[in-house]
Amino acid sequence: MPRFTSIYAAQPAFSIDSCSAFEMSARIFSKTGPQNARVWTVDVYSGVTSASAAEIESFTLSHTSGPVCTPSITSPSFPHLVGDIPANFYFSNLITIDFTGCSSNSKFTVTIPISANGGASNATVILKNQTP
């Protein structure tokens, strides 16, 4: 039997469902060691969902004030695989930086792009100084 519907009644053509938010973040937890081999502990936080194959894409120090210098990252190489991080959990990573020739008053903005679960997030941290 044929069926007919009213062509004058408004009907949705499609629907949009919300998806869960994916938020990761990074923080500089500690700084230790001599100027030529300063070790920063960078914590990557998974957010409210677990992070599968989390990765620190890069680690960039941009000079903002104080005496100008160019520190170099000596380890690890980037991108740096962090691994799987359970929901609401921090995973610590060690970044070694050579600040030879830098004043303790040199200030930087640190940009740490991170990704997992096929998505990306960008963490930016402004530092008062690079000393422990």
Secondary structure as the mmCIF struct_conf table of DSSP 4:
data_model
#
loop_
_struct_conf.conf_type_id
_struct_conf.id
_struct_conf.beg_label_comp_id
_struct_conf.beg_label_asym_id
_struct_conf.beg_label_seq_id
_struct_conf.end_label_comp_id
_struct_conf.end_label_asym_id
_struct_conf.end_label_seq_id
BEND BEND1 ILE A 7 ALA A 9
BEND BEND2 ALA A 13 ALA A 13
STRN STRN1 SER A 25 THR A 32
BEND BEND3 GLY A 33 GLY A 33
HELX_RH_3T_P HELX_RH_3T_P1 GLN A 35 ALA A 37
STRN STRN2 ARG A 38 TYR A 45
BEND BEND4 VAL A 48 THR A 49
STRN STRN3 ALA A 51 ILE A 56
STRN STRN4 THR A 60 SER A 65
BEND BEND5 GLY A 66 PRO A 67
STRN STRN5 SER A 72 SER A 75
BEND BEND6 PRO A 76 PRO A 76
BEND BEND7 PHE A 78 PRO A 79
STRN STRN6 HIS A 80 ILE A 85
TURN_TY1_P TURN_TY1_P1 ALA A 87 ASN A 88
STRN STRN7 TYR A 90 ASP A 98
TURN_TY1_P TURN_TY1_P2 THR A 100 GLY A 101
TURN_TY1_P TURN_TY1_P3 SER A 104 ASN A 105
STRN STRN8 LYS A 107 ALA A 116
TURN_TY1_P TURN_TY1_P4 ASN A 117 GLY A 118
STRN STRN9 GLY A 119 ILE A 126
BEND BEND8 LYS A 128 LYS A 128
BEND BEND9 GLN A 130 GLN A 130
#
